[in-house]
Amino acid sequence: MQKGVFIAGTDTGVGKTVIAGGLARLLRNMGINVGVMKPVETGGEYKNGKLVGKDTEYLIRMSKVQDIYSHINPYILQHPLAPYAAAKIEGKRIYKKKIFASFRNLTDKHDFLIVEGCGGFLVPITSNYMISALARDMKLPVIVVARAGLGTINHTLLTLDHARKAGVKVIGVIINKTSKNIQMSEKTNPQAIRAFGRVPILGVIPYTSGRKKMDVVINKYIDIGKILYNNT
């Protein structure tokens, strides 16, 4: 099995990119030849006449890789929708063969690969292919990123249940605080997710403004670099 990890979320906007980028920086700082991949990104913006993705650019910046952009991000779509819906509107088709050709290219070049999904596990990439199937077919263990506040128990347990049914191995959950507001549920959610989801809580990330600061927070609060590299 390829050494690496798939970063999935319970929803969109939960901080997958920040976590993926922070882990890439952490592993790079450990001297590991780490690569990054965002198979499909939506909500792209044009820069110098080229459509690019903010998530992909952040992963590249944090990992400092010099791989071909189209290998790191085989598909970039402009509409901020699920990949299947965005591709349909834009008259494009997404082919699994292209994604896995890029995946193999990156796994050949790097000792460890961090792949970031798009939204939650049941986000459709094509009419019959979901994000969970992508993680399963890549044969990578998964870290689930979840929000800290009220509602996250339901979202996280549903994600974990689907992962098990889909044949995806989840190695743990990272809880990421995405708001300044303090909720009582934040104190009890990690324990509840650990107990009912039967998974380790790998870290709880406090709120911080700006992606550039988040890698420092991750390095301080999550000591999982060696665990990831030695156990995947």
Summary of the structure (lengths in Angstrom):
residues: 232
radius of gyration: 16.6
end to end distance: 7.8
largest distance: 49.7
contacts: 797
relative contact order: 0.20
helix: 44%
strand: 21%
